Every structure is written in structure tokens, then in C-alpha cells.
Amino acid sequence: MSDPIKDASESGWIAEHRAKYLADPKAGHLWDSTFAGGPGPLPTLLLTTRGAKSGQESVMPLLYGKVDGGYAIIASKGGAPKHPGWYHNLMKQGTVKVQVAEDVFEARTRIAAGDERARIWKQMAEMYPPFADYQAKTDREIPVVVLERA
């Protein structure tokens, strides 16, 4: 069986979800995670970054969890050996654009570490158990990114 996260560009489910979210934020806010091993509908946000090299805007739908001061996202890339492109881009930016359902805002980003990372990682892996599988597949520590309203 193929890995739906690894095959995202081939299947087009990311583009499909992004288009649905942009057309109807209320409907697009929840993503049915069952095909990827998740428990069912889970909340997603849209993260807009600008390519560090290309300068092109990129909009990525991502699972999120509410945390003190904002939202948390996971730079898992399905457990791939390298971080996702959006992660590299946000590391070069002061702020990013975030959309949670119909709420669009600028956010500062920071990488959670230590006890905070452990707490958020546990929260996110309980929400979406495949995150733990992704961490087991890779040697890199998967970043936990906190988005705080600017």
C-alpha cells in the first residue's frame, strides 16, 4: 500500500483540500484524515509562506492544535528525511499568513523546544496518531512550530 503523505503530489489531495478550503473556509476547515490513517475529520489551517529562493507564495493546508498563545503545526513531511519546503521558507520569514476557517491573520513563528515541544508533540500525536509513525521513520527530530498572532 502506498503512503498517502509521501504520494501527496501524485494524488493531488493537498491541492484538492487547499482549493476546497479557499472556496469555502467553513467546509475546508475540517479534513477527513481516515485515508491517511487518522481518526476522521480534523482541523486544518492554511499556512502561506513565500519561497526563500523563488519568491513565490505557497499555501499549504496543515493539521493544527490550539496551544497557549496560538496554534501548533508539525513539520512532518510524512517522516521524510528532510523538512518540508514550507518549513524552510518560514524559517527565513519574520511573519507568515495563516487562515483558520474564516479568520485570516499574520503570525510570528517559533520552534517549540524542551518541555513545551514534548507537551505539544503529545497533544498532536494524540489528535493524529500517524505523527508518531512519521517520527519513527526518520532520524531528524520533527519540528513543532508555534504560530502566534502578530
C-alpha positions as CSV (number, residue, x, y, z in Angstrom):
1,M,0.0,0.0,0.0
2,S,1.4,3.4,-0.8
3,D,1.9,6.2,1.8
4,P,-0.7,8.9,1.2
5,I,1.5,11.6,2.7
6,K,4.6,10.6,0.6
7,D,2.4,10.4,-2.5
8,A,0.7,13.8,-1.9
9,S,2.0,15.4,-5.0
10,E,0.9,12.5,-7.2
11,S,-2.6,12.1,-5.8
12,G,-3.4,15.8,-5.7
13,W,-5.2,15.5,-2.3
14,I,-3.3,18.5,-0.9
15,A,-4.2,20.7,-3.9
16,E,-7.8,19.4,-3.7
17,H,-8.1,20.3,0.0
18,R,-6.5,23.7,-0.5
19,A,-8.9,24.5,-3.3
20,K,-11.9,23.4,-1.1
21,Y,-10.6,25.5,1.8
22,L,-10.1,28.6,-0.3
23,A,-13.5,28.3,-1.9
24,D,-15.4,27.5,1.3
25,P,-13.4,28.0,4.5
26,K,-16.1,26.5,6.8
27,A,-16.2,23.3,4.7
28,G,-12.4,23.2,4.2
29,H,-11.5,23.8,7.8
30,L,-12.0,20.1,8.6
31,W,-10.1,17.4,6.7
32,D,-11.1,13.8,6.7
33,S,-7.9,12.1,7.8
34,T,-9.2,8.5,7.6
35,F,-7.5,7.7,4.3
36,A,-4.1,8.7,5.8
37,G,-4.6,6.6,9.0
38,G,-6.2,9.3,11.1
39,P,-9.3,9.1,13.2
40,G,-11.6,11.1,10.9
41,P,-12.3,14.9,10.5
42,L,-9.6,17.0,12.0
43,P,-9.0,20.8,12.0
44,T,-6.7,22.3,9.4
45,L,-5.4,25.8,8.7
46,L,-3.8,27.3,5.6
47,L,-0.2,28.4,6.0
48,T,1.0,30.9,3.4
49,T,4.8,31.3,3.0
50,R,7.0,32.9,0.4
51,G,9.6,30.8,-1.3
52,A,13.1,31.6,0.0
53,K,14.6,31.2,-3.4
54,S,11.7,31.6,-5.8
55,G,9.8,34.4,-4.0
56,Q,6.6,32.6,-5.0
57,E,3.7,32.4,-2.5
58,S,2.8,28.9,-1.3
59,V,-0.3,27.9,0.5
60,M,-0.3,24.7,2.5
61,P,-3.2,23.1,4.4
62,L,-1.9,21.7,7.7
63,L,-3.3,20.0,10.7
64,Y,-3.2,22.2,13.8
65,G,-3.8,22.1,17.5
66,K,-4.7,25.0,19.8
67,V,-1.9,25.8,22.3
68,D,-1.2,28.7,24.7
69,G,-0.7,31.8,22.7
70,G,-1.7,30.4,19.3
71,Y,-1.7,27.3,17.1
72,A,0.8,24.4,16.7
73,I,1.7,22.7,13.4
74,I,4.0,19.8,12.8
75,A,6.7,19.8,10.0
76,S,6.5,16.0,9.5
77,K,6.5,15.6,5.7
78,G,5.3,12.1,6.4
79,G,8.6,11.2,8.1
80,A,10.7,12.0,5.1
81,P,14.4,12.5,5.8
82,K,14.2,16.3,5.1
83,H,12.0,19.0,6.4
84,P,9.1,20.2,4.2
85,G,9.7,23.1,1.9
86,W,7.2,25.3,3.8
87,Y,9.3,24.8,7.0
88,H,12.5,26.1,5.3
89,N,10.5,29.1,3.9
90,L,9.0,30.1,7.2
91,M,12.4,29.9,8.9
92,K,13.5,32.7,6.5
93,Q,10.5,34.9,7.2
94,G,9.6,37.2,10.1
95,T,5.8,36.5,9.7
96,V,3.5,34.2,7.7
97,K,-0.1,34.4,6.7
98,V,-2.4,32.0,8.5
99,Q,-6.1,31.2,7.8
100,V,-8.1,29.2,10.4
101,A,-11.6,28.7,8.9
102,E,-12.6,32.3,8.1
103,D,-10.1,34.0,10.3
104,V,-7.1,35.3,8.3
105,F,-4.1,36.9,10.2
106,E,-0.4,37.4,10.2
107,A,1.6,35.3,12.6
108,R,5.1,35.1,14.1
109,T,6.6,31.6,14.1
110,R,8.8,29.9,16.6
111,I,10.1,26.4,17.1
112,A,8.9,24.7,20.3
113,A,11.7,23.1,22.4
114,G,12.2,21.1,25.6
115,D,9.1,20.5,27.8
116,E,6.9,22.7,25.6
117,R,7.8,20.7,22.5
118,A,7.2,17.4,24.3
119,R,3.8,18.6,25.6
120,I,2.7,19.9,22.2
121,W,4.0,16.8,20.4
122,K,2.0,14.5,22.7
123,Q,-1.1,16.6,22.1
124,M,-0.7,16.5,18.3
125,A,0.2,12.8,18.2
126,E,-2.9,12.0,20.3
127,M,-5.0,14.0,17.8
128,Y,-3.4,12.4,14.7
129,P,-1.5,9.1,15.7
130,P,0.4,8.8,12.3
131,F,2.7,11.7,13.6
132,A,4.3,9.1,15.9
133,D,4.8,6.8,13.0
134,Y,6.4,9.6,11.0
135,Q,8.9,10.3,13.8
136,A,9.8,6.7,14.0
137,K,10.6,6.6,10.2
138,T,13.1,9.4,10.3
139,D,16.4,10.3,12.1
140,R,15.5,14.0,12.2
141,E,13.6,15.5,15.1
142,I,10.3,16.6,13.5
143,P,9.9,20.3,14.3
144,V,6.9,21.6,16.3
145,V,6.1,25.1,15.1
146,V,4.0,27.5,17.1
147,L,2.1,30.3,15.3
148,E,1.4,33.3,17.4
149,R,-0.8,36.2,16.1
150,A,1.4,39.1,15.1
